Amino acid sequence: MSHTVTEVSDAVIGGVDGSPSSVMALRIAGNLGAALGTGLRIVTEWQAPSSAEDVYGSEVIGGDDEWARRIQHDALREAFGDRQPEACESVVVEGDSASVLIEEASSASMLIVGSRGHGAVAGLLMGSVSAACAEHATCAVLVVH
């Protein structure tokens, strides 16, 4: 799992997995990026299921690059309709969600994620990915419930 973070420093990062809270987080990230003039970098991760959990203990939802792009496209349409933010970059990366988001956030002004993704333990206030991001990211993290 290695990838290179492209040159979009100070962007607001919106992590999207298609869950309702991630779509709300994307909406907020778009508005905040526009207000701050930093732009928006939308990140969707995918991981071929080789085990039941990733390094942070969250359930691995299997897929591939095409699957992740479809989820991202649907989330963008749900969050913004036909009016996508102007300074918007979409990125799909293979890797475990928390590690990818934490790495992407290393050059960001803020990381915004949903509180609960598609993990197996419903009812928790915060999932393992959002908890790992809040604990390990080097920028401000907003967790949207």
C-alpha positions in Angstrom: 0.0 0.0 0.0 2.0 2.9 -1.2 0.9 5.9 -3.0 2.1 9.5 -3.5 0.2 12.4 -2.2 -0.2 14.9 -5.1 0.4 18.6 -4.8 -2.7 20.0 -3.2 -1.4 21.4 0.0 -3.8 23.1 2.4 -6.8 21.5 0.7 -9.8 20.3 2.8 -9.8 16.5 2.5 -13.2 14.8 2.4 -13.1 11.0 3.1 -15.9 9.3 1.3 -17.1 5.6 1.5 -20.7 6.2 0.4 -22.2 6.0 3.9 -24.7 8.6 4.9 -22.3 10.3 7.3 -19.6 10.4 4.7 -21.9 12.1 2.2 -22.8 14.7 4.9 -19.0 15.1 5.6 -18.4 15.6 1.9 -21.1 18.3 1.8 -19.5 20.1 4.7 -16.0 19.7 3.3 -17.1 21.3 0.0 -18.6 24.2 1.7 -15.7 24.7 4.0 -13.1 24.4 1.2 -15.0 27.0 -0.8 -15.3 29.3 2.2 -11.6 29.0 3.0 -10.5 29.2 -0.7 -8.4 26.1 -0.3 -10.3 23.7 -2.5 -11.6 20.2 -1.9 -9.8 16.9 -2.3 -12.2 14.0 -2.2 -10.5 10.7 -1.2 -12.1 7.2 -1.5 -10.1 4.2 -0.6 -10.5 0.6 -1.5 -8.8 -2.6 -0.4 -9.0 -6.1 -1.8 -10.2 -8.2 1.1 -7.4 -10.3 2.3 -8.5 -10.4 6.0 -11.5 -9.3 8.0 -9.9 -6.2 9.4 -7.4 -3.5 8.4 -4.5 -2.3 10.6 -6.8 -0.1 12.7 -9.4 -2.9 13.3 -12.1 -1.6 10.9 -13.9 -4.1 8.7 -12.5 -4.3 5.2 -15.1 -3.6 2.6 -13.8 -5.3 -0.5 -13.9 -3.7 -3.9 -11.7 -2.5 -6.7 -10.8 0.8 -8.3 -13.9 0.9 -10.5 -16.1 0.1 -7.5 -14.5 2.9 -5.5 -14.9 5.4 -8.4 -18.6 4.5 -8.6 -19.1 5.0 -4.9 -17.3 8.4 -5.1 -19.3 9.5 -8.1 -22.6 8.6 -6.4 -21.6 10.4 -3.2 -20.6 13.5 -5.2 -23.9 13.5 -6.9 -25.8 13.0 -3.7 -23.8 15.7 -1.8 -23.8 18.4 -4.6 -26.2 17.4 -7.4 -25.0 18.8 -10.7 -23.1 21.7 -9.0 -19.7 20.2 -8.0 -17.4 22.6 -6.1 -15.1 24.5 -8.5 -11.7 23.6 -7.0 -12.4 19.9 -6.5 -10.0 17.0 -7.0 -11.2 13.4 -6.8 -8.7 10.7 -5.8 -9.2 6.9 -5.5 -6.5 5.1 -3.7 -5.9 1.4 -2.8 -5.1 0.9 0.9 -6.7 0.7 4.2 -9.0 3.6 4.9 -7.5 5.1 8.0 -3.9 4.9 6.8 -4.7 6.5 3.4 -6.7 9.3 5.0 -4.0 10.0 7.6 -1.3 10.2 4.8 -3.5 12.4 2.6 -4.1 14.7 5.6 -0.4 15.3 6.1 -0.5 18.2 3.7 -4.1 19.3 4.3 -5.6 22.1 6.3 -8.4 19.8 7.5 -9.7 16.3 7.2 -13.4 15.8 7.3 -14.9 12.3 7.7 -18.2 10.7 8.7 -18.5 9.2 12.1 -19.6 5.8 11.0 -18.8 4.0 7.7 -19.9 0.6 6.6 -18.2 -1.2 9.5 -19.8 -4.2 11.3 -20.5 -2.6 14.7 -23.5 -0.4 14.4 -24.5 2.0 17.2 -21.0 3.2 18.0 -20.7 7.0 18.1 -17.4 6.8 16.2 -16.0 4.1 14.0 -12.5 2.9 14.0 -11.5 4.8 10.9 -12.7 8.2 12.2 -11.2 7.4 15.6 -7.8 6.6 14.0 -7.9 9.8 11.9 -8.8 11.9 15.0 -5.9 10.4 16.9 -3.2 10.2 14.2 -3.8 13.0 11.6 -1.4 15.9 11.7 -4.1 18.4 10.7 -7.5 19.4 12.2 -10.1 16.6 11.9 -13.8 17.1 11.9 -15.9 14.0 12.5 -19.5 14.4 11.2 -22.3 12.5 13.0 
